[in-house]
Amino acid sequence: MEAVLTLAVRWQLDQVVDACCSFLGDHLRPSNCLAVLRLAADNDCSGLKSVARFYIAVIIPPPVGEAGFSIARLCTHVRVCVCVCV
């Protein structure tokens, strides 16, 4: 999907870009959300970028506790980063 979106953006195939962005937005998961955000940013897909940012904000809650530190939040970050980087 990455190659299709990149080429569709390059060749200005707006309907294909929209279809790719819609597909990627519908298939966001903790394991791919950072990669989708990077892909959206790299290809200037502002709608998909917004959807990915919102998804990330929902799955990674704000910090809690005295020092703003949460073990659960840290574990979520580690899981998301490991899934994207592997």
N, CA, C and O atoms as a Maestro MAE file, in Angstrom:
{
 s_m_m2io_version
 :::
 2.0.0
}

f_m_ct {
 s_m_title
 :::
 protein
 m_atom[344] {
  # First column is atom index #
  i_m_mmod_type
  r_m_x_coord
  r_m_y_coord
  r_m_z_coord
  i_m_residue_number
  s_m_chain_name
  s_m_pdb_residue_name
  s_m_pdb_atom_name
  i_m_atomic_number
  :::
  1 25 0.820 -1.186 0.000 1 A "MET " " N  " 7
  2 3 0.000 0.000 0.000 1 A "MET " " CA " 6
  3 2 0.868 1.256 0.000 1 A "MET " " C  " 6
  4 15 0.500 2.276 -0.582 1 A "MET " " O  " 8
  5 25 2.010 1.171 0.652 2 A "GLU " " N  " 7
  6 3 2.916 2.330 0.717 2 A "GLU " " CA " 6
  7 2 3.345 2.768 -0.679 2 A "GLU " " C  " 6
  8 15 3.326 3.958 -0.994 2 A "GLU " " O  " 8
  9 25 3.729 1.816 -1.504 3 A "ALA " " N  " 7
  10 3 4.184 2.147 -2.854 3 A "ALA " " CA " 6
  11 2 3.038 2.710 -3.694 3 A "ALA " " C  " 6
  12 15 3.234 3.650 -4.464 3 A "ALA " " O  " 8
  13 25 1.859 2.142 -3.547 4 A "VAL " " N  " 7
  14 3 0.697 2.617 -4.318 4 A "VAL " " CA " 6
  15 2 0.387 4.062 -3.930 4 A "VAL " " C  " 6
  16 15 0.173 4.909 -4.796 4 A "VAL " " O  " 8
  17 25 0.362 4.340 -2.624 5 A "LEU " " N  " 7
  18 3 0.074 5.706 -2.179 5 A "LEU " " CA " 6
  19 2 1.141 6.678 -2.666 5 A "LEU " " C  " 6
  20 15 0.817 7.756 -3.165 5 A "LEU " " O  " 8
  21 25 2.390 6.311 -2.527 6 A "THR " " N  " 7
  22 3 3.489 7.191 -2.949 6 A "THR " " CA " 6
  23 2 3.413 7.505 -4.439 6 A "THR " " C  " 6
  24 15 3.578 8.657 -4.840 6 A "THR " " O  " 8
  25 25 3.169 6.500 -5.251 7 A "LEU " " N  " 7
  26 3 3.064 6.722 -6.696 7 A "LEU " " CA " 6
  27 2 1.807 7.506 -7.060 7 A "LEU " " C  " 6
  28 15 1.839 8.348 -7.957 7 A "LEU " " O  " 8
  29 25 0.714 7.237 -6.377 8 A "ALA " " N  " 7
  30 3 -0.524 7.979 -6.645 8 A "ALA " " CA " 6
  31 2 -0.357 9.458 -6.319 8 A "ALA " " C  " 6
  32 15 -0.871 10.315 -7.037 8 A "ALA " " O  " 8
  33 25 0.356 9.756 -5.247 9 A "VAL " " N  " 7
  34 3 0.636 11.157 -4.906 9 A "VAL " " CA " 6
  35 2 1.526 11.769 -5.978 9 A "VAL " " C  " 6
  36 15 1.266 12.879 -6.444 9 A "VAL " " O  " 8
  37 25 2.560 11.060 -6.366 10 A "ARG " " N  " 7
  38 3 3.497 11.578 -7.374 10 A "ARG " " CA " 6
  39 2 2.798 11.844 -8.697 10 A "ARG " " C  " 6
  40 15 3.071 12.849 -9.353 10 A "ARG " " O  " 8
  41 25 1.893 10.949 -9.096 11 A "TRP " " N  " 7
  42 3 1.212 11.087 -10.386 11 A "TRP " " CA " 6
  43 2 -0.107 11.852 -10.273 11 A "TRP " " C  " 6
  44 15 -0.852 11.967 -11.246 11 A "TRP " " O  " 8
  45 25 -0.387 12.376 -9.074 12 A "GLN " " N  " 7
  46 3 -1.584 13.179 -8.817 12 A "GLN " " CA " 6
  47 2 -2.877 12.441 -9.170 12 A "GLN " " C  " 6
  48 15 -3.782 13.000 -9.790 12 A "GLN " " O  " 8
  49 25 -2.938 11.193 -8.765 13 A "LEU " " N  " 7
  50 3 -4.137 10.376 -8.961 13 A "LEU " " CA " 6
  51 2 -4.987 10.495 -7.692 13 A "LEU " " C  " 6
  52 15 -4.947 9.631 -6.816 13 A "LEU " " O  " 8
  53 25 -5.747 11.576 -7.616 14 A "ASP " " N  " 7
  54 3 -6.448 11.930 -6.383 14 A "ASP " " CA " 6
  55 2 -7.406 10.854 -5.880 14 A "ASP " " C  " 6
  56 15 -7.496 10.628 -4.673 14 A "ASP " " O  " 8
  57 25 -8.114 10.196 -6.773 15 A "GLN " " N  " 7
  58 3 -9.044 9.147 -6.341 15 A "GLN " " CA " 6
  59 2 -8.297 7.960 -5.732 15 A "GLN " " C  " 6
  60 15 -8.763 7.362 -4.762 15 A "GLN " " O  " 8
  61 25 -7.162 7.627 -6.290 16 A "VAL " " N  " 7
  62 3 -6.355 6.531 -5.746 16 A "VAL " " CA " 6
  63 2 -5.768 6.933 -4.394 16 A "VAL " " C  " 6
  64 15 -5.731 6.128 -3.463 16 A "VAL " " O  " 8
  65 25 -5.311 8.177 -4.292 17 A "VAL " " N  " 7
  66 3 -4.794 8.684 -3.013 17 A "VAL " " CA " 6
  67 2 -5.882 8.602 -1.953 17 A "VAL " " C  " 6
  68 15 -5.644 8.121 -0.844 17 A "VAL " " O  " 8
  69 25 -7.074 9.072 -2.297 18 A "ASP " " N  " 7
  70 3 -8.193 9.034 -1.344 18 A "ASP " " CA " 6
  71 2 -8.529 7.606 -0.928 18 A "ASP " " C  " 6
  72 15 -8.788 7.341 0.246 18 A "ASP " " O  " 8
  73 25 -8.523 6.691 -1.889 19 A "ALA " " N  " 7
  74 3 -8.828 5.291 -1.583 19 A "ALA " " CA " 6
  75 2 -7.760 4.686 -0.674 19 A "ALA " " C  " 6
  76 15 -8.084 3.968 0.272 19 A "ALA " " O  " 8
  77 25 -6.502 4.971 -0.954 20 A "CYS " " N  " 7
  78 3 -5.411 4.460 -0.114 20 A "CYS " " CA " 6
  79 2 -5.509 5.018 1.301 20 A "CYS " " C  " 6
  80 15 -5.377 4.282 2.278 20 A "CYS " " O  " 8
  81 25 -5.742 6.323 1.402 21 A "CYS " " N  " 7
  82 3 -5.843 6.956 2.724 21 A "CYS " " CA " 6
  83 2 -7.025 6.412 3.506 21 A "CYS " " C  " 6
  84 15 -6.927 6.186 4.712 21 A "CYS " " O  " 8
  85 25 -8.126 6.205 2.831 22 A "SER " " N  " 7
  86 3 -9.312 5.639 3.480 22 A "SER " " CA " 6
  87 2 -9.025 4.226 3.984 22 A "SER " " C  " 6
  88 15 -9.367 3.882 5.115 22 A "SER " " O  " 8
  89 25 -8.398 3.411 3.138 23 A "PHE " " N  " 7
  90 3 -8.057 2.043 3.522 23 A "PHE " " CA " 6
  91 2 -7.118 2.035 4.727 23 A "PHE " " C  " 6
  92 15 -7.339 1.303 5.691 23 A "PHE " " O  " 8
  93 25 -6.077 2.849 4.663 24 A "LEU " " N  " 7
  94 3 -5.104 2.877 5.757 24 A "LEU " " CA " 6
  95 2 -5.741 3.392 7.050 24 A "LEU " " C  " 6
  96 15 -5.455 2.882 8.133 24 A "LEU " " O  " 8
  97 25 -6.600 4.399 6.933 25 A "GLY " " N  " 7
  98 3 -7.286 4.910 8.113 25 A "GLY " " CA " 6
  99 2 -8.202 3.878 8.746 25 A "GLY " " C  " 6
  100 15 -8.317 3.807 9.970 25 A "GLY " " O  " 8
  101 25 -8.850 3.082 7.917 26 A "ASP " " N  " 7
  102 3 -9.750 2.039 8.422 26 A "ASP " " CA " 6
  103 2 -9.000 0.860 9.027 26 A "ASP " " C  " 6
  104 15 -9.581 0.083 9.784 26 A "ASP " " O  " 8
  105 25 -7.733 0.719 8.706 27 A "HIS " " N  " 7
  106 3 -6.954 -0.430 9.172 27 A "HIS " " CA " 6
  107 2 -5.841 -0.034 10.140 27 A "HIS " " C  " 6
  108 15 -4.829 -0.727 10.244 27 A "HIS " " O  " 8
  109 25 -6.030 1.073 10.843 28 A "LEU " " N  " 7
  110 3 -5.037 1.468 11.853 28 A "LEU " " CA " 6
  111 2 -5.063 0.489 13.017 28 A "LEU " " C  " 6
  112 15 -6.126 0.085 13.487 28 A "LEU " " O  " 8
  113 25 -3.901 0.127 13.461 29 A "ARG " " N  " 7
  114 3 -3.723 -0.775 14.603 29 A "ARG " " CA " 6
  115 2 -2.544 -0.252 15.425 29 A "ARG " " C  " 6
  116 15 -1.736 0.525 14.917 29 A "ARG " " O  " 8
  117 25 -2.439 -0.667 16.679 30 A "PRO " " N  " 7
  118 3 -1.274 -0.258 17.473 30 A "PRO " " CA " 6
  119 2 0.041 -0.649 16.805 30 A "PRO " " C  " 6
  120 15 1.057 0.025 16.975 30 A "PRO " " O  " 8
  121 25 0.015 -1.728 16.053 31 A "SER " " N  " 7
  122 3 1.239 -2.211 15.418 31 A "SER " " CA " 6
  123 2 1.647 -1.417 14.181 31 A "SER " " C  " 6
  124 15 2.787 -1.528 13.730 31 A "SER " " O  " 8
  125 25 0.730 -0.612 13.620 32 A "ASN " " N  " 7
  126 3 1.083 0.107 12.396 32 A "ASN " " CA " 6
  127 2 0.831 1.613 12.456 32 A "ASN " " C  " 6
  128 15 1.117 2.319 11.489 32 A "ASN " " O  " 8
  129 25 0.305 2.113 13.565 33 A "CYS " " N  " 7
  130 3 -0.130 3.515 13.597 33 A "CYS " " CA " 6
  131 2 1.012 4.509 13.401 33 A "CYS " " C  " 6
  132 15 0.817 5.538 12.754 33 A "CYS " " O  " 8
  133 25 2.178 4.235 13.932 34 A "LEU " " N  " 7
  134 3 3.300 5.158 13.743 34 A "LEU " " CA " 6
  135 2 3.805 5.124 12.298 34 A "LEU " " C  " 6
  136 15 4.173 6.157 11.739 34 A "LEU " " O  " 8
  137 25 3.821 3.952 11.710 35 A "ALA " " N  " 7
  138 3 4.242 3.842 10.308 35 A "ALA " " CA " 6
  139 2 3.248 4.552 9.392 35 A "ALA " " C  " 6
  140 15 3.650 5.205 8.430 35 A "ALA " " O  " 8
  141 25 1.959 4.427 9.684 36 A "VAL " " N  " 7
  142 3 0.944 5.108 8.879 36 A "VAL " " CA " 6
  143 2 1.076 6.625 9.049 36 A "VAL " " C  " 6
  144 15 0.953 7.372 8.078 36 A "VAL " " O  " 8
  145 25 1.323 7.073 10.271 37 A "LEU " " N  " 7
  146 3 1.525 8.504 10.506 37 A "LEU " " CA " 6
  147 2 2.723 9.017 9.710 37 A "LEU " " C  " 6
  148 15 2.646 10.077 9.090 37 A "LEU " " O  " 8
  149 25 3.815 8.281 9.723 38 A "ARG " " N  " 7
  150 3 5.003 8.674 8.960 38 A "ARG " " CA " 6
  151 2 4.719 8.679 7.459 38 A "ARG " " C  " 6
  152 15 5.148 9.589 6.750 38 A "ARG " " O  " 8
  153 25 4.004 7.677 6.978 39 A "LEU " " N  " 7
  154 3 3.646 7.605 5.560 39 A "LEU " " CA " 6
  155 2 2.765 8.788 5.168 39 A "LEU " " C  " 6
  156 15 2.962 9.390 4.112 39 A "LEU " " O  " 8
  157 25 1.802 9.116 6.010 40 A "ALA " " N  " 7
  158 3 0.923 10.258 5.737 40 A "ALA " " CA " 6
  159 2 1.715 11.561 5.711 40 A "ALA " " C  " 6
  160 15 1.489 12.413 4.852 40 A "ALA " " O  " 8
  161 25 2.630 11.710 6.641 41 A "ALA " " N  " 7
  162 3 3.448 12.928 6.683 41 A "ALA " " CA " 6
  163 2 4.365 13.013 5.468 41 A "ALA " " C  " 6
  164 15 4.515 14.079 4.871 41 A "ALA " " O  " 8
  165 25 4.974 11.896 5.107 42 A "ASP " " N  " 7
  166 3 5.891 11.874 3.964 42 A "ASP " " CA " 6
  167 2 5.187 12.209 2.649 42 A "ASP " " C  " 6
  168 15 5.799 12.762 1.735 42 A "ASP " " O  " 8
  169 25 3.899 11.871 2.559 43 A "ASN " " N  " 7
  170 3 3.158 12.067 1.311 43 A "ASN " " CA " 6
  171 2 2.160 13.218 1.393 43 A "ASN " " C  " 6
  172 15 1.317 13.376 0.511 43 A "ASN " " O  " 8
  173 25 2.256 14.014 2.444 44 A "ASP " " N  " 7
  174 3 1.407 15.198 2.612 44 A "ASP " " CA " 6
  175 2 -0.079 14.855 2.544 44 A "ASP " " C  " 6
  176 15 -0.864 15.546 1.895 44 A "ASP " " O  " 8
  177 25 -0.443 13.780 3.223 45 A "CYS " " N  " 7
  178 3 -1.848 13.360 3.298 45 A "CYS " " CA " 6
  179 2 -2.407 13.833 4.637 45 A "CYS " " C  " 6
  180 15 -2.409 13.088 5.617 45 A "CYS " " O  " 8
  181 25 -2.879 15.068 4.666 46 A "SER " " N  " 7
  182 3 -3.266 15.693 5.931 46 A "SER " " CA " 6
  183 2 -4.435 14.992 6.617 46 A "SER " " C  " 6
  184 15 -4.459 14.903 7.844 46 A "SER " " O  " 8
  185 25 -5.394 14.496 5.857 47 A "GLY " " N  " 7
  186 3 -6.526 13.791 6.459 47 A "GLY " " CA " 6
  187 2 -6.091 12.527 7.158 47 A "GLY " " C  " 6
  188 15 -6.482 12.274 8.297 47 A "GLY " " O  " 8
  189 25 -5.278 11.726 6.479 48 A "LEU " " N  " 7
  190 3 -4.781 10.491 7.070 48 A "LEU " " CA " 6
  191 2 -3.881 10.792 8.264 48 A "LEU " " C  " 6
  192 15 -3.898 10.072 9.263 48 A "LEU " " O  " 8
  193 25 -3.110 11.843 8.153 49 A "LYS " " N  " 7
  194 3 -2.234 12.247 9.259 49 A "LYS " " CA " 6
  195 2 -3.068 12.586 10.495 49 A "LYS " " C  " 6
  196 15 -2.715 12.192 11.607 49 A "LYS " " O  " 8
  197 25 -4.153 13.303 10.311 50 A "SER " " N  " 7
  198 3 -5.032 13.653 11.425 50 A "SER " " CA " 6
  199 2 -5.667 12.415 12.047 50 A "SER " " C  " 6
  200 15 -5.749 12.300 13.269 50 A "SER " " O  " 8
  201 25 -6.117 11.488 11.199 51 A "VAL " " N  " 7
  202 3 -6.732 10.253 11.692 51 A "VAL " " CA " 6
  203 2 -5.712 9.444 12.492 51 A "VAL " " C  " 6
  204 15 -6.033 8.928 13.562 51 A "VAL " " O  " 8
  205 25 -4.491 9.331 11.982 52 A "ALA " " N  " 7
  206 3 -3.450 8.567 12.679 52 A "ALA " " CA " 6
  207 2 -3.079 9.230 14.001 52 A "ALA " " C  " 6
  208 15 -2.905 8.541 15.007 52 A "ALA " " O  " 8
  209 25 -2.958 10.549 14.015 53 A "ARG " " N  " 7
  210 3 -2.648 11.257 15.268 53 A "ARG " " CA " 6
  211 2 -3.750 11.052 16.301 53 A "ARG " " C  " 6
  212 15 -3.467 10.822 17.477 53 A "ARG " " O  " 8
  213 25 -4.999 11.135 15.866 54 A "PHE " " N  " 7
  214 3 -6.117 10.918 16.785 54 A "PHE " " CA " 6
  215 2 -6.077 9.493 17.329 54 A "PHE " " C  " 6
  216 15 -6.264 9.282 18.528 54 A "PHE " " O  " 8
  217 25 -5.839 8.528 16.468 55 A "TYR " " N  " 7
  218 3 -5.764 7.126 16.885 55 A "TYR " " CA " 6
  219 2 -4.675 6.941 17.933 55 A "TYR " " C  " 6
  220 15 -4.887 6.278 18.948 55 A "TYR " " O  " 8
  221 25 -3.518 7.524 17.686 56 A "ILE " " N  " 7
  222 3 -2.406 7.412 18.628 56 A "ILE " " CA " 6
  223 2 -2.772 8.063 19.951 56 A "ILE " " C  " 6
  224 15 -2.455 7.526 21.013 56 A "ILE " " O  " 8
  225 25 -3.432 9.209 19.902 57 A "ALA " " N  " 7
  226 3 -3.837 9.892 21.131 57 A "ALA " " CA " 6
  227 2 -4.824 9.051 21.936 57 A "ALA " " C  " 6
  228 15 -4.823 9.097 23.166 57 A "ALA " " O  " 8
  229 25 -5.657 8.292 21.251 58 A "VAL " " N  " 7
  230 3 -6.640 7.458 21.931 58 A "VAL " " CA " 6
  231 2 -5.987 6.224 22.554 58 A "VAL " " C  " 6
  232 15 -6.320 5.854 23.680 58 A "VAL " " O  " 8
  233 25 -5.066 5.585 21.837 59 A "ILE " " N  " 7
  234 3 -4.480 4.348 22.378 59 A "ILE " " CA " 6
  235 2 -3.374 4.614 23.394 59 A "ILE " " C  " 6
  236 15 -3.042 3.731 24.185 59 A "ILE " " O  " 8
  237 25 -2.803 5.809 23.386 60 A "ILE " " N  " 7
  238 3 -1.772 6.147 24.369 60 A "ILE " " CA " 6
  239 2 -2.329 7.268 25.234 60 A "ILE " " C  " 6
  240 15 -2.255 8.440 24.864 60 A "ILE " " O  " 8
  241 25 -2.888 6.907 26.391 61 A "PRO " " N  " 7
  242 3 -3.520 7.918 27.244 61 A "PRO " " CA " 6
  243 2 -2.500 8.885 27.829 61 A "PRO " " C  " 6
  244 15 -1.305 8.589 27.850 61 A "PRO " " O  " 8
  245 25 -2.964 10.043 28.307 62 A "PRO " " N  " 7
  246 3 -2.050 11.013 28.911 62 A "PRO " " CA " 6
  247 2 -1.435 10.469 30.190 62 A "PRO " " C  " 6
  248 15 -1.977 9.541 30.792 62 A "PRO " " O  " 8
  249 25 -0.313 11.032 30.611 63 A "PRO " " N  " 7
  250 3 0.349 10.542 31.816 63 A "PRO " " CA " 6
  251 2 -0.507 10.766 33.061 63 A "PRO " " C  " 6
  252 15 -1.310 11.697 33.131 63 A "PRO " " O  " 8
  253 25 -0.310 9.886 34.035 64 A "VAL " " N  " 7
  254 3 -1.014 10.001 35.314 64 A "VAL " " CA " 6
  255 2 -0.019 9.845 36.444 64 A "VAL " " C  " 6
  256 15 1.094 9.359 36.241 64 A "VAL " " O  " 8
  257 25 -0.419 10.257 37.626 65 A "GLY " " N  " 7
  258 3 0.439 10.075 38.788 65 A "GLY " " CA " 6
  259 2 1.155 11.356 39.160 65 A "GLY " " C  " 6
  260 15 1.063 12.369 38.467 65 A "GLY " " O  " 8
  261 25 1.869 11.287 40.271 66 A "GLU " " N  " 7
  262 3 2.544 12.462 40.815 66 A "GLU " " CA " 6
  263 2 3.545 13.075 39.854 66 A "GLU " " C  " 6
  264 15 3.538 14.287 39.638 66 A "GLU " " O  " 8
  265 25 4.389 12.267 39.286 67 A "ALA " " N  " 7
  266 3 5.444 12.780 38.411 67 A "ALA " " CA " 6
  267 2 5.056 12.690 36.937 67 A "ALA " " C  " 6
  268 15 5.897 12.887 36.059 67 A "ALA " " O  " 8
  269 25 3.778 12.391 36.661 68 A "GLY " " N  " 7
  270 3 3.362 12.258 35.275 68 A "GLY " " CA " 6
  271 2 3.884 10.991 34.625 68 A "GLY " " C  " 6
  272 15 3.990 10.909 33.402 68 A "GLY " " O  " 8
  273 25 4.206 10.011 35.441 69 A "PHE " " N  " 7
  274 3 4.789 8.771 34.938 69 A "PHE " " CA " 6
  275 2 3.826 7.628 35.189 69 A "PHE " " C  " 6
  276 15 3.257 7.518 36.275 69 A "PHE " " O  " 8
  277 25 3.646 6.809 34.228 70 A "SER " " N  " 7
  278 3 2.768 5.655 34.358 70 A "SER " " CA " 6
  279 2 3.444 4.456 33.704 70 A "SER " " C  " 6
  280 15 3.834 4.504 32.538 70 A "SER " " O  " 8
  281 25 3.574 3.395 34.465 71 A "ILE " " N  " 7
  282 3 4.178 2.170 33.914 71 A "ILE " " CA " 6
  283 2 3.345 1.658 32.744 71 A "ILE " " C  " 6
  284 15 3.895 1.217 31.736 71 A "ILE " " O  " 8
  285 25 2.021 1.716 32.875 72 A "ALA " " N  " 7
  286 3 1.153 1.243 31.787 72 A "ALA " " CA " 6
  287 2 1.391 2.058 30.517 72 A "ALA " " C  " 6
  288 15 1.440 1.499 29.421 72 A "ALA " " O  " 8
  289 25 1.538 3.359 30.658 73 A "ARG " " N  " 7
  290 3 1.788 4.218 29.493 73 A "ARG " " CA " 6
  291 2 3.141 3.891 28.870 73 A "ARG " " C  " 6
  292 15 3.260 3.813 27.648 73 A "ARG " " O  " 8
  293 25 4.154 3.701 29.698 74 A "LEU " " N  " 7
  294 3 5.469 3.341 29.200 74 A "LEU " " CA " 6
  295 2 5.409 2.025 28.437 74 A "LEU " " C  " 6
  296 15 6.001 1.904 27.364 74 A "LEU " " O  " 8
  297 25 4.713 1.054 28.970 75 A "CYS " " N  " 7
  298 3 4.597 -0.248 28.299 75 A "CYS " " CA " 6
  299 2 3.884 -0.109 26.956 75 A "CYS " " C  " 6
  300 15 4.247 -0.775 25.987 75 A "CYS " " O  " 8
  301 25 2.873 0.752 26.899 76 A "THR " " N  " 7
  302 3 2.175 0.982 25.635 76 A "THR " " CA " 6
  303 2 3.124 1.569 24.605 76 A "THR " " C  " 6
  304 15 3.147 1.135 23.454 76 A "THR " " O  " 8
  305 25 3.912 2.564 25.023 77 A "HIS " " N  " 7
  306 3 4.888 3.165 24.106 77 A "HIS " " CA " 6
  307 2 5.871 2.114 23.603 77 A "HIS " " C  " 6
  308 15 6.169 2.058 22.410 77 A "HIS " " O  " 8
  309 25 6.362 1.299 24.493 78 A "VAL " " N  " 7
  310 3 7.345 0.275 24.114 78 A "VAL " " CA " 6
  311 2 6.721 -0.717 23.141 78 A "VAL " " C  " 6
  312 15 7.346 -1.078 22.144 78 A "VAL " " O  " 8
  313 25 5.494 -1.166 23.417 79 A "ARG " " N  " 7
  314 3 4.834 -2.121 22.515 79 A "ARG " " CA " 6
  315 2 4.638 -1.505 21.137 79 A "ARG " " C  " 6
  316 15 4.919 -2.159 20.132 79 A "ARG " " O  " 8
  317 25 4.168 -0.275 21.063 80 A "VAL " " N  " 7
  318 3 3.924 0.364 19.769 80 A "VAL " " CA " 6
  319 2 5.236 0.534 19.028 80 A "VAL " " C  " 6
  320 15 5.306 0.234 17.836 80 A "VAL " " O  " 8
  321 25 6.280 1.007 19.699 81 A "CYS " " N  " 7
  322 3 7.568 1.222 19.036 81 A "CYS " " CA " 6
  323 2 8.173 -0.097 18.563 81 A "CYS " " C  " 6
  324 15 8.721 -0.173 17.464 81 A "CYS " " O  " 8
  325 25 8.075 -1.122 19.385 82 A "VAL " " N  " 7
  326 3 8.648 -2.424 19.002 82 A "VAL " " CA " 6
  327 2 7.911 -2.982 17.790 82 A "VAL " " C  " 6
  328 15 8.535 -3.514 16.872 82 A "VAL " " O  " 8
  329 25 6.586 -2.861 17.785 83 A "CYS " " N  " 7
  330 3 5.812 -3.388 16.663 83 A "CYS " " CA " 6
  331 2 6.132 -2.646 15.367 83 A "CYS " " C  " 6
  332 15 6.166 -3.256 14.298 83 A "CYS " " O  " 8
  333 25 6.363 -1.354 15.449 84 A "VAL " " N  " 7
  334 3 6.655 -0.568 14.251 84 A "VAL " " CA " 6
  335 2 8.074 -0.828 13.761 84 A "VAL " " C  " 6
  336 15 8.326 -0.886 12.557 84 A "VAL " " O  " 8
  337 25 8.985 -0.981 14.692 85 A "CYS " " N  " 7
  338 3 10.412 -1.093 14.328 85 A "CYS " " CA " 6
  339 2 10.799 -2.488 13.889 85 A "CYS " " C  " 6
  340 15 11.821 -2.655 13.223 85 A "CYS " " O  " 8
  341 25 10.023 -3.489 14.237 86 A "VAL " " N  " 7
  342 3 10.379 -4.874 13.902 86 A "VAL " " CA " 6
  343 2 9.961 -5.207 12.504 86 A "VAL " " C  " 6
  344 15 10.178 -6.329 12.046 86 A "VAL " " O  " 8
  :::
 }
 m_bond[343] {
  # First column is bond index #
  i_m_from
  i_m_to
  i_m_order
  :::
  1 1 2 1
  2 2 3 1
  3 3 4 2
  4 3 5 1
  5 5 6 1
  6 6 7 1
  7 7 8 2
  8 7 9 1
  9 9 10 1
  10 10 11 1
  11 11 12 2
  12 11 13 1
  13 13 14 1
  14 14 15 1
  15 15 16 2
  16 15 17 1
  17 17 18 1
  18 18 19 1
  19 19 20 2
  20 19 21 1
  21 21 22 1
  22 22 23 1
  23 23 24 2
  24 23 25 1
  25 25 26 1
  26 26 27 1
  27 27 28 2
  28 27 29 1
  29 29 30 1
  30 30 31 1
  31 31 32 2
  32 31 33 1
  33 33 34 1
  34 34 35 1
  35 35 36 2
  36 35 37 1
  37 37 38 1
  38 38 39 1
  39 39 40 2
  40 39 41 1
  41 41 42 1
  42 42 43 1
  43 43 44 2
  44 43 45 1
  45 45 46 1
  46 46 47 1
  47 47 48 2
  48 47 49 1
  49 49 50 1
  50 50 51 1
  51 51 52 2
  52 51 53 1
  53 53 54 1
  54 54 55 1
  55 55 56 2
  56 55 57 1
  57 57 58 1
  58 58 59 1
  59 59 60 2
  60 59 61 1
  61 61 62 1
  62 62 63 1
  63 63 64 2
  64 63 65 1
  65 65 66 1
  66 66 67 1
  67 67 68 2
  68 67 69 1
  69 69 70 1
  70 70 71 1
  71 71 72 2
  72 71 73 1
  73 73 74 1
  74 74 75 1
  75 75 76 2
  76 75 77 1
  77 77 78 1
  78 78 79 1
  79 79 80 2
  80 79 81 1
  81 81 82 1
  82 82 83 1
  83 83 84 2
  84 83 85 1
  85 85 86 1
  86 86 87 1
  87 87 88 2
  88 87 89 1
  89 89 90 1
  90 90 91 1
  91 91 92 2
  92 91 93 1
  93 93 94 1
  94 94 95 1
  95 95 96 2
  96 95 97 1
  97 97 98 1
  98 98 99 1
  99 99 100 2
  100 99 101 1
  101 101 102 1
  102 102 103 1
  103 103 104 2
  104 103 105 1
  105 105 106 1
  106 106 107 1
  107 107 108 2
  108 107 109 1
  109 109 110 1
  110 110 111 1
  111 111 112 2
  112 111 113 1
  113 113 114 1
  114 114 115 1
  115 115 116 2
  116 115 117 1
  117 117 118 1
  118 118 119 1
  119 119 120 2
  120 119 121 1
  121 121 122 1
  122 122 123 1
  123 123 124 2
  124 123 125 1
  125 125 126 1
  126 126 127 1
  127 127 128 2
  128 127 129 1
  129 129 130 1
  130 130 131 1
  131 131 132 2
  132 131 133 1
  133 133 134 1
  134 134 135 1
  135 135 136 2
  136 135 137 1
  137 137 138 1
  138 138 139 1
  139 139 140 2
  140 139 141 1
  141 141 142 1
  142 142 143 1
  143 143 144 2
  144 143 145 1
  145 145 146 1
  146 146 147 1
  147 147 148 2
  148 147 149 1
  149 149 150 1
  150 150 151 1
  151 151 152 2
  152 151 153 1
  153 153 154 1
  154 154 155 1
  155 155 156 2
  156 155 157 1
  157 157 158 1
  158 158 159 1
  159 159 160 2
  160 159 161 1
  161 161 162 1
  162 162 163 1
  163 163 164 2
  164 163 165 1
  165 165 166 1
  166 166 167 1
  167 167 168 2
  168 167 169 1
  169 169 170 1
  170 170 171 1
  171 171 172 2
  172 171 173 1
  173 173 174 1
  174 174 175 1
  175 175 176 2
  176 175 177 1
  177 177 178 1
  178 178 179 1
  179 179 180 2
  180 179 181 1
  181 181 182 1
  182 182 183 1
  183 183 184 2
  184 183 185 1
  185 185 186 1
  186 186 187 1
  187 187 188 2
  188 187 189 1
  189 189 190 1
  190 190 191 1
  191 191 192 2
  192 191 193 1
  193 193 194 1
  194 194 195 1
  195 195 196 2
  196 195 197 1
  197 197 198 1
  198 198 199 1
  199 199 200 2
  200 199 201 1
  201 201 202 1
  202 202 203 1
  203 203 204 2
  204 203 205 1
  205 205 206 1
  206 206 207 1
  207 207 208 2
  208 207 209 1
  209 209 210 1
  210 210 211 1
  211 211 212 2
  212 211 213 1
  213 213 214 1
  214 214 215 1
  215 215 216 2
  216 215 217 1
  217 217 218 1
  218 218 219 1
  219 219 220 2
  220 219 221 1
  221 221 222 1
  222 222 223 1
  223 223 224 2
  224 223 225 1
  225 225 226 1
  226 226 227 1
  227 227 228 2
  228 227 229 1
  229 229 230 1
  230 230 231 1
  231 231 232 2
  232 231 233 1
  233 233 234 1
  234 234 235 1
  235 235 236 2
  236 235 237 1
  237 237 238 1
  238 238 239 1
  239 239 240 2
  240 239 241 1
  241 241 242 1
  242 242 243 1
  243 243 244 2
  244 243 245 1
  245 245 246 1
  246 246 247 1
  247 247 248 2
  248 247 249 1
  249 249 250 1
  250 250 251 1
  251 251 252 2
  252 251 253 1
  253 253 254 1
  254 254 255 1
  255 255 256 2
  256 255 257 1
  257 257 258 1
  258 258 259 1
  259 259 260 2
  260 259 261 1
  261 261 262 1
  262 262 263 1
  263 263 264 2
  264 263 265 1
  265 265 266 1
  266 266 267 1
  267 267 268 2
  268 267 269 1
  269 269 270 1
  270 270 271 1
  271 271 272 2
  272 271 273 1
  273 273 274 1
  274 274 275 1
  275 275 276 2
  276 275 277 1
  277 277 278 1
  278 278 279 1
  279 279 280 2
  280 279 281 1
  281 281 282 1
  282 282 283 1
  283 283 284 2
  284 283 285 1
  285 285 286 1
  286 286 287 1
  287 287 288 2
  288 287 289 1
  289 289 290 1
  290 290 291 1
  291 291 292 2
  292 291 293 1
  293 293 294 1
  294 294 295 1
  295 295 296 2
  296 295 297 1
  297 297 298 1
  298 298 299 1
  299 299 300 2
  300 299 301 1
  301 301 302 1
  302 302 303 1
  303 303 304 2
  304 303 305 1
  305 305 306 1
  306 306 307 1
  307 307 308 2
  308 307 309 1
  309 309 310 1
  310 310 311 1
  311 311 312 2
  312 311 313 1
  313 313 314 1
  314 314 315 1
  315 315 316 2
  316 315 317 1
  317 317 318 1
  318 318 319 1
  319 319 320 2
  320 319 321 1
  321 321 322 1
  322 322 323 1
  323 323 324 2
  324 323 325 1
  325 325 326 1
  326 326 327 1
  327 327 328 2
  328 327 329 1
  329 329 330 1
  330 330 331 1
  331 331 332 2
  332 331 333 1
  333 333 334 1
  334 334 335 1
  335 335 336 2
  336 335 337 1
  337 337 338 1
  338 338 339 1
  339 339 340 2
  340 339 341 1
  341 341 342 1
  342 342 343 1
  343 343 344 2
  :::
 }
}
